[in-house]
Amino acid sequence: MIAQIARRIDIRPLRRDASMPDRQRPPQTRHGFYVLLLLPALLLLVGLLATPAVYIVWLSFQKSTLGQEPAFVGLANYAALIADSGFWRAVWNTFAVVNVIVYGELAFGLAVAVLLRRVEMGRKLIIAAIIAPYAITESSGIVMWRFMMEPEVGIASRLLDGVGIVLPWDSEPWAGLALACLIAIWQHMPFTFLILYAALLSVPKETQEAAAIDGATAWQRFWRVEVPIIMPAILVAILFRYIFAIRLFGEVWLLTRGGPARLTEVLAIYLYRETFQYRNFGLASAAGVCMLLLSLLIALPYLYRMAKEVRRDA
Amino acid sequence: MHDLRLSTRLVRAAGILAVLTWSLAPILLVVTSAFKEPRQIFEVPFQAFFIPTAENFETLVRLNPEFFSGLRNSVIVTVFTVLLTLCASFGAGYVYARTKETAYKVSAVFMLVVRMLPPIVVTVPLFPVINWLELNDSHLILILLYAAFYVSLGAWMMRSFVAQIPIELEEAAAIDGATLWQILRLVVLPLAAQGLVALTLFVVVFAWNEYVFAMIFTMNNARTAPVVIGEMLSTAEGVQWGAVFAAATIQLVPVVLIVLALQRFLIAGLTAGAVKS
């Protein structure tokens, strides 16, 4: 490939810059070029994400709704938020749902990765099949699961009835959230699986063999040798899934709309309702700031590590 | 290592079968049901064999013409999101791979921080501004938002792909008199092609399937297919399952095919991108 490129450069002699023949441009002129290259990305990020993220902090100290001059109210929005039982319901639901999803996916993804790593025959096809749910939109995923779980007529709900499990997701809040978790795990397990699978494949065979010679059982070899080696990958998977699971919206919204009686709302749905339905921008902003801080807090170890990597090389 | 015993193999085969059923059954059920007659869909006992019919697709065309304009909007938004994200990410990734100065490093970390923000949070302050700019219900706002959320992943992915390209190639081209733009276009771009494909895959999957932004920021004009499917699920007169299945099938087929065809790039992207371990 490199030869190909080199040939390409030879065949097509490039236009020479008359003012600066046969010489690399002085490095200081490059900064302008670099800034130009960075500009589109930075404009997008600052204009559409960073500025709103800062603005929402300011907004959370204002009393405001659509078409009304905002007025400074200090911490009143936060006080109202803390007093709102709906908010605490959303916090608790989010906490429960996110943990079930992240650790459910971790256990399941790890099991599938272990199951698959010694499989040679048809491995590509099997991996393709496992990845397929990842390519599907939330709304189609909900279509599939609602079809299977439709009370009394859906295939999966009839099968579950057969073994005595009833999941009345359309009436019981816990069951609605449980089904949302199931769908989220179904859809996002491929991400966790791929990271863990790649990590497992890169564990050197020698360490395994050495442990086997020392008399370790397969179980011990897995927990004492392999899991510590792939721990960084496990942590990355957990971290990323935490950050993305906190955003959970579509699964719950399309199943229950946060109902009945706002009992299945997660933070993203609480925020959406307060903003777009009740036009309660101040309260929504305060909740948004909480979500923002929570996400950044979870991301902190990852950001710290990446910052260290950037400082080291590049 | 040497567990070639029959029982181990059987257990493993059963496990794989179970995983495949879990992953594929919901998809296959919906796709096959799309070709059933409506009355067969919830039939007991379950009909594995049936004569395929296009009836549901006809119902979809008749009852939900907005689904097809939704598909068109999805295509427009996805194509332009990919273009914008690729251009912006390639430029930024190149700079991050080739610079050592603090200012660039700070901006690289800034990109990561911004990526951690939950999307729904930025909608609260953006909504009035977008209304005021009259960008509501336009393709442009979705394209810009999607690109903004994926450009940081893109920049970091491109950074690791560009870093693998020997800088000597660029220097050789510079000695031959190539300008910076020419080096970027003729030397770096072709060598980073694999990274660009991997990034394209991520962006296509995201933009084609995104739901929350599309639901909040579009009404008729730019409403995308996932939002239309979502609406078909919440009609007052009960869900038209046949039409919903037809719509879901049409919507999922292209992106599933792309992912299956390019899955090795997905893995390359995951391991080379921001989640490198």
Interface residues (C-beta under 8 A of the other chain):
Chain A: M1 I2 I5 A6 R8 I9 R12 P13 L14 R15 R16 D17 P21 D22 Q24 R25 R30 F33 Y34 L36 L37 L38 L39 P40 A41 L42 L44 L45 G47 L48 L49 A50 T51 P52 A53 Y55 I56 L59 L66 V112 L115 L116 R118 V119 K124 I126 I127 A128 A129 I130 I131 A132 P133 Y134 A135 I136 T137 E138 S139 S140 G141 I142 V143 M144 W145 R146 F147 M148 E150 V153 G154 I155 R158 W186 F191 L194 I195 A198 A199 Q208 E209 A212 A218 P232 A233 V236 F240 I243 I246 R247 F249 G250 L254 R257 A268 L271 Y272 T275 F276 F281 A284 S285 G288 M291 L292 S295 L296 A299 Y302 L303 M306 A307 V310 R311 A314
Chain B: M1 D3 R12 G15 I16 V19 L20 W22 S23 L24 A25 P26 I27 L29 V30 S33 F42 V44 F46 L84 C87 A88 S89 G91 A92 Y94 V95 Y96 A97 R98 T99 K100 Y104 K105 S107 A108 V109 F110 M111 L112 V113 V114 M116 L117 P118 P119 I120 V121 V122 T123 V124 P125 L126 F127 P128 L144 L145 A147 A148 F149 V151 S152 G154 A155 R159 P166 L169 E171 A172 A173 A174 I175 D176 G177 A178 T179 L180 Q182 L184 L186 V187 P190 L191 V205 W208 N209 E210 Y211 V212 I216 A225 P226 V227 I229 G230 L233 S234 V239 W241 V244 F245 A248 Q251 L252 V255 V256 I258 V259 L260 Q263 L266 I267 L270 T271 A274 V275 S277
